[in-house]
Amino acid sequence: MRGEADLGIKKLSLRRKMLMAHLAGSPRLPSVVKMRAALLFLLVAFAIWQFLFPFLKGSSGFPRGDELRRRWCSKRPNVDALCVFGDYLFKCTRLLDVNVTSRNTSAPSAACLGGDSSWGVCTDGKFLCQQPGAWTIRWDGPFVGTFLASGIVHSRFSSLQEGQRKCEAIDSCAGLTGSLREDRTYEWEIRIGNSVWLERSKSSEISWRIHPAVSSLLVPPVSLYCIGLPRRMDRSRGLFESFLIAGFDVGEVRWSKGVDRDNYVSADDMLVGNSFPPVVSWNFEWDYSRDLHLDRVKGKVGAWLAHLNVWRQMLLSAQNTSVTGWAVIMEDDVLFVDSKGVFLEKMAVTSLLHPEAEMIYLMGRELPDERSFGRLSYVGVDAYALKYSAAAKILSLCLLNSPVVDVLALDAHLSALSIAGVVEARALVGGNAFVNRWSETASDIEER
């Protein structure tokens, strides 16, 4: 046996010598061939590494946080954060015997994300773990005659499809705006940022927006209230037409009669005429007591009371019919830009990501800055959603004789309540559902 082994070793050694001699006498390989071989080797090695790395690291079957298509997260006081990553919903979850200690913490299972995604979003060592439910990404458009304002231009494309694919890979992408070039084709700009807002344009610009969407089974009940004056039906007519185009029936929009300053001598008369308690002192941001008969002051008070009247209607509806969900309240100088289905999806997403929200901001000059836990720095009253269960609370905080009211402008007062955390107001996920028509309609607050 030993002799046979020695003979095998000798044969192997002889073969190696013959091979080396052959190579020594062979011409050198061309440099191009060598480069191609080296490149092929590197590509194969990279592919193997990409395949094996998640398993070697012990991560989940989901991509890393910086490789996911999209991410929307909500951070709420004393409540675990919710995030949408790609087509999945994740929630901060505490696991037994394992904690997130840094960005390098490995994912504990295939259903959870590691420290690269959970760190900085969750607290107390929790992981972002997948929750049940079908989520997806939806493109909404085209919005003709609009542009995405306040965002940063990330990149430009000649192809809408190419721009959308790129946008889906950028975490902060809000959508694309196309501008018509001289050759009558469009150049598409990706707009990114946390304060991107759809606005009307006087040019031929076109916009598309991207947002997360959920099953229609999760859409909450929504009622619609339009505040308008009988003498300004021209404004209400335009708003109703935009709802019809969106797919709503006329009967779904309730018209709420506004408080017309022309029908009252003073602001005090307006309170009495609408069954609200009188104001002892009109000294708010300044003393209005000598100006209660002025159109400007009566206009401010009339606008304020018009919203209080809708909130009072909501309370009666909740008491008589046990209605739940949201009331969408809008003034008549706005236009609805979403489709019915997309808007209800966005309301569902916002409700799920921000279950603490009592108000949802639906439009404005731009998306206001977010403060701690996503609270808004500004809450306008042009168009917003109010939860039925919060109507009594909001009404009590906004009576003009309330000690917490220190400014005679309802939007400024609500903004102060939001910043203080007294009212939980959030912005509609996926972008504004209404745009303004202020340049086309005369104000009923300013003096004539």
Stockholm file with secondary structure:
# STOCKHOLM 1.0

chainA/1-448         MRGEADLGIKKLSLRRKMLMAHLAGSPRLPSVVKMRAALLFLLVAFAIWQFLFPFLKGSSGFPRGDELRRRWCSKRPNVDALCVFGDYLFKCTRLLDVNVTSRNTSAPSAACLGGDSSWGVCTDGKFLCQQPGAWTIRWDGPFVGTFLASGIVHSRFSSLQEGQRKCEAIDSCAGLTGSLREDRTYEWEIRIGNSVWLERSKSSEISWRIHPAVSSLLVPPVSLYCIGLPRRMDRSRGLFESFLIAGFDVGEVRWSKGVDRDNYVSADDMLVGNSFPPVVSWNFEWDYSRDLHLDRVKGKVGAWLAHLNVWRQMLLSAQNTSVTGWAVIMEDDVLFVDSKGVFLEKMAVTSLLHPEAEMIYLMGRELPDERSFGRLSYVGVDAYALKYSAAAKILSLCLLNSPVVDVLALDAHLSALSIAGVVEARALVGGNAFVNRWSETASDIEER
#=GR chainA/1-448 SS CHHHHHHHHHHHHHHHHHHHHHHHHSCCCCHHHHHHHHHHHHHHHHHHHHHHHHHHHTCCSSCCGGGSSCEEEEEETTEEEEEEETTEEEEEECBTTBCCCSTTCCCSSTTBCCHHHHBTTBCTTCEEEEESSCEEEEEEEEEETEEEESCEEEEEESCHHHHHHHHHTCTTEEEEEEEECTTSCEEEEEEESSSCEEEECSSSCEEEEEEEEECGGGCCCEEEEEEECGGGHHHHHHHHHHHHHHTCCGGGEEEEECCCGGGCSSHHHHHHHTTCCCCSCCBSSSBCTTCTTSHHHHHHHHHHHHHHHHHHHHHHHHHHHCCCSEEEEEETTEEECSCHHHHHHHHHHHHHHCTTCSEEECCCSSCCCBCGGGCBSCCCSSEEEEEGGGHHHHHHHHCTTCTTCCSSCHHHHHHHHHHTTSSCEEECTTSCSEEECTTTSCCSSSCC
#=GC SS_cons         CHHHHHHHHHHHHHHHHHHHHHHHHSCCCCHHHHHHHHHHHHHHHHHHHHHHHHHHHTCCSSCCGGGSSCEEEEEETTEEEEEEETTEEEEEECBTTBCCCSTTCCCSSTTBCCHHHHBTTBCTTCEEEEESSCEEEEEEEEEETEEEESCEEEEEESCHHHHHHHHHTCTTEEEEEEEECTTSCEEEEEEESSSCEEEECSSSCEEEEEEEEECGGGCCCEEEEEEECGGGHHHHHHHHHHHHHHTCCGGGEEEEECCCGGGCSSHHHHHHHTTCCCCSCCBSSSBCTTCTTSHHHHHHHHHHHHHHHHHHHHHHHHHHHCCCSEEEEEETTEEECSCHHHHHHHHHHHHHHCTTCSEEECCCSSCCCBCGGGCBSCCCSSEEEEEGGGHHHHHHHHCTTCTTCCSSCHHHHHHHHHHTTSSCEEECTTSCSEEECTTTSCCSSSCC
//
